[in-house]
Amino acid sequence: MKQDMPRQIENVCEVVKKHVHSKNYRFTEHALQRSFERSISFNDALYVLKYGILNEKKTTFDPKRKIWKYAILVEFVGMKS
């Protein structure tokens, strides 16, 4: 039996920005691991969450976990495209 996908969060970037601004967030074990692997500081991650935009092309649904994965991106000065 096919289960329905949950709806995507509308205005996900605005929701994320509100949580970051109010300090209502936590870094998960997964985020800590990925940050270390990619040499991304917490300040860099928070900057992306505060000022990034949603990349709808990279937003995907994980059917195993039944969650949406949102891609929030920002370009840094000197960053190669």
N, C-alpha and C positions, 0 to 999 in steps of 0.2 A: 504494500500500500504506500503510495507516494504521500509524503507529508508536506504541508504547505511551508514555504519559506517565511521566516518572520519579515515584516516590513523593514525597509531601511530607515535609519534615523534621518528625519528631515533636518536640513541645516546642520549636519554633523559637525562642521567646523565651528559654528557658533556655540554649539553645545559643549564641545571640547574646550573652547576658549573660556567659557564661563567657569568650567570646572578648574582649569588651570589658574585663572584669576583668583578664585576663591580658595585655592589650595586644596581642593577636593579631588585628589588623585593619588595614585600610588604607582610605583614602578613594579611590575610583576617580575617574577624570576626569569621569564622569557625575555622581557625587555632588558633586564640587567645583562643576561647572557649575550643578546644581540648587540647591545651597546659596546660590550667588551670586544666582541668579535670584529666589529666594524670601526672601532676606535672613535666612538661618538660619545661626547660628554653629556651629562645630564642637562647642562645649560643649553647645549646644542639641541637636544631633544625637546626641551621646553620651548625654545625659540621657534622650532618648527610647529609645535602645537599652538603657539600663540599667534604666529604670523603666516602659517602655511595655508594653502588652498587645496581643496579636494581634487584629486586626479581620478575622475570617474572611470577612465579607461582601465585603471589598475585596481579599482574596487571590485572585489570578488566575494562570492558566497562559498563558505566551507560547509558542504553538506554533511560531513562526518560530525562536525561540532555544532552544526546548525546556527552558525553565526556569520555576520557580514564582516569582511576585512576591508577597512577603509584605508586608502593611500593618501596621506596628507603630505604635500611637498612644498618646498621653498627653495629658491635659488640663492646660493651664497655668492658673494662677489668673488670672481676668479674661478668659479666652478665650471668645469667642462660639461657641455651638454651631450 
